[in-house]
Amino acid sequence: RNVTGVQTCALPIFLGQTTSATAVNLYDNGTASGSYTVVGSIVLCNTGASDYTVTLSTSTTTGAHAAGGYILSAYTVAAGTTTALQLGVVLDTSRRYLVCNTSNTAVNVSAFGVTGP
């Protein structure tokens, strides 16, 4: 219901998931004028019996990590654990990609956030 003078907010949605050992786009904000995405949380789940790492960044280049955009760099996820990270990373039409890779496909990386407008 629309109430005059009351701001509404978007509910977080699932943005994407990967287990890729090579850098891939976990999410692409797109190029629509004024569009943005706030990545609110990342969940790292290591289903393996060994510790593995995750690298995560924002980038202007599809499928490639970019200097100045690193969020995690070779972050260790202990064997058999799940880690939830609360963020507030904003993607826009220039730094539009959320890029990720793991050191082993036993690590699942999931992103959740809000898109707009």
C-alpha positions in Angstrom: 0.0 0.0 0.0 1.3 3.4 -0.9 1.2 5.9 2.0 2.0 9.6 1.3 5.2 10.7 2.8 6.4 7.2 3.8 9.5 5.9 2.1 9.5 2.3 1.0 12.6 0.1 0.6 13.4 -2.9 -1.5 13.8 -6.3 0.0 17.1 -8.1 -0.6 17.3 -10.6 -3.4 19.6 -13.4 -4.5 22.2 -11.9 -6.9 24.2 -14.9 -7.8 26.3 -17.9 -6.9 29.6 -19.4 -8.1 32.1 -22.1 -7.2 34.5 -21.1 -10.1 38.2 -21.5 -9.6 38.7 -18.8 -12.3 37.5 -15.2 -12.1 33.9 -14.9 -13.2 31.1 -12.4 -12.8 29.1 -13.2 -9.7 26.8 -10.3 -10.6 26.6 -7.7 -13.4 24.8 -4.4 -12.5 24.2 -3.6 -16.2 24.4 -0.3 -18.0 20.9 1.2 -17.6 21.1 4.8 -16.7 21.0 5.4 -13.0 21.0 1.7 -12.1 22.8 0.5 -9.0 23.1 -2.5 -6.8 23.9 -2.6 -3.1 25.6 -5.9 -2.2 24.4 -6.4 1.4 25.8 -9.8 2.2 28.1 -12.6 0.9 27.9 -16.1 2.1 31.0 -18.4 1.8 30.3 -22.1 2.3 33.2 -24.5 2.2 31.9 -28.1 1.8 35.4 -29.5 1.5 37.6 -31.3 4.0 40.4 -28.7 3.5 40.7 -24.9 3.9 40.4 -22.9 0.6 40.4 -19.3 -0.3 38.1 -16.8 -2.0 39.0 -13.6 -3.9 36.2 -11.0 -4.5 36.3 -7.6 -6.1 34.3 -5.0 -7.9 35.5 -4.2 -11.4 35.0 -2.2 -14.6 36.1 -5.2 -16.6 33.9 -8.4 -17.1 35.4 -11.5 -15.5 38.5 -9.8 -14.2 39.6 -8.5 -10.8 40.5 -4.8 -10.8 43.0 -2.9 -8.7 41.3 -0.8 -6.1 38.2 -3.0 -6.1 39.3 -5.8 -3.9 36.8 -6.8 -1.1 38.5 -10.1 -0.2 41.9 -11.3 -1.4 42.8 -14.9 -0.8 40.4 -15.0 2.2 40.6 -18.4 3.9 37.4 -20.3 4.5 38.0 -23.1 6.9 37.1 -26.7 6.0 33.4 -27.5 6.6 32.4 -24.0 7.6 30.1 -21.2 6.5 30.9 -17.5 6.8 28.4 -14.7 6.3 29.9 -11.3 5.5 27.8 -8.1 5.9 28.8 -5.5 3.4 27.5 -2.4 1.8 29.3 -2.5 -1.5 27.7 -0.4 -4.2 27.9 -1.4 -7.9 26.9 1.2 -10.5 27.1 1.5 -14.3 30.9 2.1 -14.3 32.2 -0.3 -11.6 29.4 -2.7 -12.5 30.8 -6.2 -12.0 31.1 -8.3 -8.8 33.9 -10.7 -9.7 34.8 -13.8 -7.7 37.0 -16.9 -7.8 37.8 -19.7 -5.3 40.8 -21.9 -4.9 38.6 -25.0 -5.1 35.1 -25.7 -6.4 34.2 -27.0 -2.9 33.6 -23.3 -1.9 30.2 -21.9 -2.8 30.0 -18.1 -2.9 26.5 -16.5 -2.8 25.6 -12.8 -3.0 22.5 -11.0 -1.8 21.5 -7.4 -2.2 19.2 -4.7 -3.4 18.9 -3.3 -6.9 17.5 0.0 -8.1 15.9 2.0 -9.4 
